[in-house]
């Protein structure tokens, strides 16, 4: 083969690359040479992914998740016939913050959620761990191939020191459950227990709270709760992510007596909404605890903000309403 003939493929490749660059296949509008230097293949893949229709989760039944429940030794709840959510509350801990003993349902409710897609199962969750447990939990998760996508706190000041770590993985559901079980074994999270036959009373003006927030709450273990989905489809680029994966604004009221409450939870927001929510919460004398992400590749990019305050329950609900209205949530019902 002559030197000239050997050069033809190279020249052809260069021409193809130039054509691709000129057509925007290698880099989008506004990109510079640093984008291409970082890896043209990744740019092409990222742009191609934008044109892929994300897969919705597959409809399932409770029976489909029995192997997961058996592996974990814990029963979950099938939500929307797609997400199997297993509660992992820290009922073993006595956590105090600013003079309040926190009930598990207010701030300490971890979970592992599973959903089937066309080829694999997705795991997402939030584990509540003590500071001494965290290194062992991290090692167990990494050994199982389960990603940690966030590490943060829900409370400003707390005793003992508690951390919340979000997890994500794709694969066989039983293997995913085995990985979660290994992480749980590195903690003192107690075995699953049946829910109480009756809910304890909520010593709050729940009707007034409902009216102020424009939504109906639910009683759960002595806590009055709201879980509000965003009014848009959330994906990771290739999979639709249902709200039951934890992609909601959560607001929890713990009664403190005399219609007073402690509130904790988090707002789910896009970037343009963050400052509006901060301003609305502070106007209502509600403390900002933490601002962070839960996922690595959600679309649109979402931020989560935890908050805390104690006061009259209805007064707190009225202070929360402008912050809710500043985000693109499912519209109020009342």
C-alpha positions in Angstrom: 0.0 0.0 0.0 1.4 3.4 -1.0 1.8 6.2 1.6 -0.9 8.1 -0.3 -3.4 5.3 0.0 -2.6 4.9 3.7 -3.5 8.5 4.2 -6.9 8.3 2.7 -8.7 6.9 5.7 -7.2 9.5 7.9 -8.2 12.3 5.6 -11.6 10.8 5.3 -11.9 10.6 9.1 -10.8 14.2 9.5 -13.3 15.4 6.9 -16.0 13.5 8.7 -15.0 15.0 12.0 -15.0 18.5 10.4 -18.4 17.9 8.9 -19.7 16.6 12.2 -18.3 19.6 14.0 -19.8 22.0 11.5 -23.2 20.3 11.7 -23.2 20.5 15.5 -22.8 16.8 16.2 -19.6 17.1 18.1 -20.5 20.3 20.0 -23.6 22.3 20.5 -24.0 26.0 19.9 -22.0 28.1 22.3 -19.4 25.4 23.1 -15.7 26.2 22.9 -12.5 24.3 22.3 -12.4 23.1 25.9 -15.7 21.2 25.4 -14.2 19.3 22.5 -10.9 18.7 24.4 -12.9 17.1 27.2 -14.0 14.4 24.8 -16.0 14.7 21.6 -17.5 11.2 22.1 -19.1 12.2 25.4 -20.6 15.3 23.7 -22.0 13.2 20.9 -23.5 10.8 23.4 -25.0 13.5 25.5 -26.6 15.2 22.5 -27.9 11.9 21.2 -29.5 11.1 24.6 -31.5 14.3 24.4 -33.4 12.8 21.4 -34.2 9.5 23.2 -37.6 9.3 24.6 -37.2 8.3 28.3 -38.7 5.0 29.3 -41.6 5.0 31.8 -41.5 2.5 34.6 -43.3 -0.8 34.0 -46.6 -1.6 35.7 -46.1 -4.2 38.4 -48.0 -6.0 41.2 -47.2 -6.7 44.8 -46.2 -10.3 43.8 -43.5 -9.0 41.5 -41.7 -7.5 44.5 -41.9 -10.5 46.8 -38.3 -11.5 46.1 -37.2 -8.0 47.1 -39.2 -8.1 50.3 -37.9 -11.6 51.1 -34.3 -10.5 50.6 -34.7 -7.4 52.7 -36.9 -9.0 55.3 -39.1 -6.0 55.0 -42.4 -5.4 53.2 -42.9 -2.3 51.2 -45.9 -0.5 49.6 -46.6 -0.5 45.8 -47.3 3.1 44.8 -49.0 3.9 41.5 -48.4 0.3 40.4 -44.8 1.2 39.6 -42.7 2.1 42.6 -42.2 -0.4 45.5 -41.2 1.7 48.5 -39.8 0.1 51.6 -39.7 2.3 54.7 -36.5 2.4 56.8 -37.3 4.7 59.8 -34.8 5.1 62.6 -37.1 4.1 65.4 -34.0 3.1 67.4 -32.7 6.6 67.9 -33.6 9.4 70.3 -32.7 12.6 68.4 -33.1 16.1 69.8 -32.7 19.4 68.1 -33.2 22.8 69.6 -35.0 21.3 72.6 -37.3 19.1 70.5 -37.3 15.3 70.6 -37.7 14.4 67.0 -40.2 11.7 66.1 -39.0 9.3 63.4 -41.8 10.4 61.0 -40.7 14.0 61.2 -37.1 13.7 60.0 -35.8 10.2 60.4 -37.8 8.3 57.8 -35.4 6.6 55.4 -36.5 4.4 52.5 -35.5 2.2 49.6 -37.6 2.4 46.4 -37.5 0.1 43.4 -39.1 0.4 40.0 -38.8 -1.9 36.9 -38.0 -0.6 33.5 -37.7 -2.4 30.2 -34.4 -4.1 30.9 -33.4 -3.3 34.5 -34.7 -2.3 37.9 -33.8 1.1 39.4 -33.1 1.6 43.0 -33.3 5.0 44.7 -33.4 5.8 48.4 -32.4 7.8 51.4 -30.7 6.1 54.4 -30.6 7.7 57.8 -27.3 6.9 59.5 -25.3 8.0 62.5 -22.0 9.6 62.1 -20.2 6.5 63.4 -22.2 4.2 61.0 -21.6 6.4 57.9 -18.1 5.0 56.9 -19.3 1.4 57.2 -22.5 2.1 55.3 -20.5 3.9 52.6 -18.1 0.9 52.2 -21.0 -1.6 52.0 -22.8 0.5 49.4 -19.6 0.9 47.3 -18.9 -2.9 47.5 -22.4 -3.6 46.2 -22.0 -1.1 43.3 -24.7 1.2 44.7 -23.9 4.9 44.1 -24.2 7.6 46.8 -25.6 10.7 45.1 -26.0 13.0 48.1 -24.9 13.3 51.7 -26.4 16.0 53.9 -28.3 16.8 57.1 -32.0 17.6 57.7 -31.5 19.4 61.0 -29.4 22.4 62.0 -28.3 21.1 65.4 -28.8 17.5 66.5 -27.8 15.0 69.1 -26.6 12.4 68.2 -25.0 13.5 64.9 -27.1 12.1 62.0 -26.5 12.0 58.3 -28.8 11.3 55.3 -27.3 9.6 52.2 -29.2 9.2 49.0 -28.5 6.1 46.9 -29.0 5.0 43.3 -28.3 1.9 41.2 -29.6 -0.1 38.2 -29.6 -3.9 37.9 -31.3 -7.1 39.0 -33.8 -6.3 41.8 -32.7 -9.1 44.1 -29.0 -8.1 43.8 -30.0 -4.5 44.5 -31.9 -5.6 47.6 -28.9 -7.6 48.7 -26.7 -4.5 48.5 -29.2 -2.5 50.5 -29.4 -5.2 53.1 -25.6 -5.2 53.4 -25.7 -1.5 54.1 -28.5 -1.8 56.6 -26.4 -4.5 58.4 -23.8 -1.8 59.1 -26.4 0.2 61.0 -28.6 -0.3 64.1 -31.8 0.2 62.1 -34.3 -2.1 63.8 -36.2 -5.0 62.1 -39.4 -4.1 60.4 -42.4 -3.9 62.7 -46.1 -3.8 61.7 -47.8 -0.4 61.6 -50.1 0.4 64.5 -53.7 -0.6 64.2 -54.8 3.0 64.8 -53.1 6.3 64.2 -52.3 8.4 67.3 -54.3 11.6 67.4 -52.8 14.8 65.8 -53.1 17.6 68.4 -53.1 20.3 65.8 -55.7 22.4 63.9 -55.3 20.1 60.8 -58.3 21.7 59.1 -56.7 25.1 59.4 -53.3 23.7 58.2 -55.1 22.1 55.2 -56.8 25.4 54.3 -53.6 27.4 54.6 -51.6 25.0 52.4 -54.5 24.3 50.0 -54.0 20.6 50.3 -55.1 17.7 52.4 -52.5 16.2 54.7 -52.3 12.7 56.1 -51.7 11.4 59.7 -48.7 9.0 59.9 -47.3 7.9 63.3 -48.3 11.1 65.1 -47.0 13.4 62.3 -49.2 15.4 59.9 -47.6 15.1 56.5 -47.9 16.5 53.0 -46.1 15.1 49.9 -46.6 17.2 46.8 -45.3 16.2 43.3 -43.9 18.6 40.8 -46.3 19.5 37.9 -43.9 18.2 35.2 -42.1 15.0 34.1 -38.8 14.3 35.7 -36.2 12.0 34.0 -32.6 11.0 34.2 -32.3 11.4 30.5 -33.3 7.8 29.7 -35.9 6.9 32.4 -39.0 8.7 33.7 -38.6 9.1 37.5 -42.0 8.9 39.3 -42.6 11.1 42.3 -42.7 8.1 44.6 -38.9 7.9 44.2 -38.8 10.8 46.6 -39.1 13.6 44.0 -41.6 15.6 46.0 -41.9 18.5 48.3 -42.4 17.1 51.8 -43.8 19.0 54.7 -44.1 17.4 58.1 -45.8 18.8 61.3 -45.0 17.3 64.7 -47.4 18.5 67.5 -45.7 20.2 70.4 -48.8 21.0 72.5 -51.2 24.0 72.5 -51.6 23.7 68.7 -47.8 24.4 68.3 -45.7 22.3 65.9 -42.2 21.7 64.7 -41.9 21.6 60.9 -39.3 19.8 58.9 -39.1 18.6 55.3 -37.7 19.8 52.0 -38.8 21.7 48.9 -37.9 20.3 45.5 -37.0 23.2 43.1 -35.5 24.1 39.8 -32.6 26.6 39.9 -34.8 29.7 39.1 -37.1 28.8 42.0 -34.4 28.5 44.7 -34.0 32.2 45.8 -37.7 32.8 45.7 -38.3 29.9 48.1 -35.5 31.1 50.4 -37.0 34.6 50.5 -40.5 33.3 51.2 -39.3 31.0 54.0 -37.2 33.6 55.7 -40.1 36.1 55.5 -42.1 33.6 57.5 -39.2 33.2 60.0 -38.5 29.6 58.9 -34.9 28.5 59.1 -33.0 27.2 56.1 -31.1 24.0 57.0 -29.5 22.7 53.8 -29.5 23.2 50.0 -28.4 20.3 47.9 -29.1 17.8 45.1 -30.5 14.3 45.5 -29.5 12.9 42.1 -26.5 13.2 39.7 -28.4 13.5 36.4 -32.0 14.5 36.9 -33.7 16.6 34.2 -34.7 19.3 34.8 -31.9 19.8 37.4 -33.5 19.7 40.8 -32.4 21.2 44.1 -33.8 20.3 47.6 -34.0 22.6 50.5 -34.6 21.5 54.1 -36.1 23.8 56.6 -37.1 24.0 60.3 -39.3 26.1 62.6 -41.5 25.9 65.7 -44.6 27.9 66.2 -48.4 27.7 66.0 -49.2 25.1 63.3 -51.6 27.2 61.2 -49.2 30.2 61.4 -46.4 28.0 60.1 -48.7 26.7 57.3 -49.5 30.2 56.2 -45.8 31.0 56.2 -45.1 28.0 54.0 -47.7 28.7 51.4 -45.9 31.5 49.5 -42.9 29.2 49.2 -45.1 26.4 47.8 -46.6 28.9 45.4 -43.1 29.9 44.2 -42.5 26.4 42.8 -44.1 24.4 39.9 -46.0 21.9 42.0 -49.3 20.1 41.3 -51.9 22.8 41.8 -53.7 23.1 45.2 -56.9 21.2 45.6 -58.6 23.8 47.9 
